[in-house]
Amino acid sequence: MLGGPAIVAWHRIAEDPLDPFALCTSPERFRAQLARLSAERRVVPLEELIAAPAPDAIALTLDDGYRDALELAAPILRAAGLPATFFVTTAPLASGAPFFWDELVHAFAGAGDRPATFESWPTATAADREAALRGVHALAYKLTLEARDQLVAHVRRWAGPAPAALPRPLDARGVRALAEQPGCHIGAHGVHHLHLPTQPAEALAHELHAGRAALHALLGQPPATFAYPFGAWSDQVRDAVRAAGYHNAVTVEARRFAAGDDRWALPRFDAGAFLEAA
């Protein structure tokens, strides 16, 4: 196991045959990972680790706020007696709309026939559609919200209606129920899961302030910690996060936590990669 305090992250705790971006960890594997981490480390709440980064301490985090956070991750954590912080995007609290990347995955990789091309990408074969998916995603994730929505709508028209079984984020009731689970803490992840360094100043401010305000209104207290969507940040974004009132922020820089780290640019490992490197 890597020495020194660390923060580790997961996304979905689920088994999904359509997982090209490797966001899913099966419940069985998640249980095994937690067992190993708790045997080799002292698992503490994220804010405790940041305040007092003891060498043997580790904090657990899960990004995005999918429904499986409440339905699968939280019960497994509760059974193991372990705390975790869940970083939640707030637009789905009211809309319940799926994340844009899940719409893209099912449009390009889901069952059913597709036209032979999408824009300049060939899509006649499964391999073609996989390449098109990655190309469109690489284009979409840095766009403004309006441009991203337009692109996803264009893909939707090309592919046909999305299946009802698309993975879904938690709504307001679900986030409240998650926050009521023992050891489950809620952090902020923006409003629309935008790539913050490429957003106009007004959109950046909205993501930080409106997301924090929505969680404050829902849960009765503002979130202390922010997780950068896609792990993407810049000095300007970090300063805006600090000015918005967050006490800390986490990235996806894969290294150990150190006492002198910038509290608004804290490193964080992918949990699977962390365990594989140990």
Buried (B, 14 or more C-beta within 10 A) or exposed (E): BBEBBBBBBBBBBBBBEBBBBEBBBBBEBBBEBBEEBBEBBEBBBBBEBBEEBBEEBBBBBBBBBBBBBBBBBBEBBBEBEBBBBBBBBBBBBEEBBBBBBBBBBBBBBBEEEBEEEBEEBEBEEEEBBBBBBBBBBEEBBBBBBEEBBEBBEEBBEBBEEBEEEBBBBBBBEBBBBBBEBEBBBBBBBBBBBBBBBBBEEEBBBBBBBBBBBBBBEBBEEBBBBBBBBBBBBEEEBBEBBBEBBBBBBBBBEBEBBEEEBEBBBBBBBBBBEBBEEE
